[in-house]
Amino acid sequence: MSKVRPSLVVRTAPFLHGALTTPRLMFDVLLATVPVLAAAAWWFGVAALLVVAAATFGAVATEAWFFRARATRSLRDGSALLTGVLLGLTLPPSLPLWMAALGGVVAIGF
């Protein structure tokens, strides 16, 4: 008997592994928010930047508090920073700052 080679070979796809890491991706998205932050400051004034800063502070402080043992590693990837900035950009500029900070806490806490 001769061995018949199958005409269909099933195996996993050879995915390409690039140099994209989580911190690099977070930095790229943060870089993309810079024009949006500038437009928010132009149209809504300093209040918009304060809301973004309060939400970012709440998110980063919660990340640092929840993951105290590995805070340097988890804070270095930038996910809490990006979460705070994106949350702050979605909130109205007239929102009290304590509510924006509480939103950052809830965003990371849950």
Buried (B, 14 or more C-beta within 10 A) or exposed (E): EEEEEEEEEEEEEEEEEEEEEEEEBBBEBBEEBEEEBEEBBEEBEEBBBBBBBBBBBBBBBBBBEBBEEEEEEBBEBBBBBBBBBBBBBEBEBEBEBEBBBBBBBEBBEE
